[in-house]
Amino acid sequence: MKKEVLITTPYVTLGQLLKMENVIASGGQAKWFLREKTVYLNDEPENRRGKKLYDGDVVRVPEVGLFFIKAQ
């Protein structure tokens, strides 16, 4: 699945993105999810839930989808 994610703030964290897109049920699950699964930010592995995502970033969650960050 490819999806454009619109943000109204300068950035969103990786943990917030996972929750917004219903990859995880709550923000508290982000740490566990990122420890168990490999998530890619701009084709580089990323496991920090607080990593800031900006306009133009691409997040790939294997078996879930591809998310394009777009500022409004």
N, C-alpha and C positions, 0 to 999 in steps of 0.2 A: 504494500500500500504506500502510495506517495501522498503526502499531505503538506499543504502550506499552513504554517502556524502564524497567525497574526498577533503581534504583541503591541501594547500601547505604552510600554515603559522602555527605557533605553536598553534593558536586557532582561532576561529571565534565567533562572538557574536551571541546571539539568534536572534536579529533583522536582522543581515546579513543572517543568515540561512533561516529565513522566506522569505526574498526577493529572495535569490538564488534559492530556491525551488518553487518560484511563489505562495506561500501561500498568500502573500500580493503583491500589485502592486508597492509600493514604500517604502523606508525606513521610511518615515514619518508616515506610517500607523501602524508601529510596536507597538507604545505606545497604540493606540486605540485597536488594535487587542488583545494585551495581557491583557488589562483591561476588555474586553468583553468575551474573551474565556479563558479556562483553558488549559495551556500547561504544559506538564510534562517533567522534566529533570531527568533521572534516577529514574523514578517512584515517584518523588516529585514535587508538583506544583511549577511552576516558572513563574514570571510575570515581570522580569527585562530584558528589551531589550538589555542591555549591558552585561548580564551574559556571561562569557567566556565559550565556549564549546571546549573541548579538545578531542584528540584521545581516543576512547573507550566510549565516552558519547553517551547516547541514548535519543532522543527527540521524544515524542509522542504528536501529535497534533490530538485530537479527530476529527473524520469525515474527516481527511486529510490523515494521515499516520504516519508511524514510520520511523525515520531517525537515522541511525548509523553513527557517526562521525569517519572518518578514515583518518589518516595522510598519505601522500604519501611519 
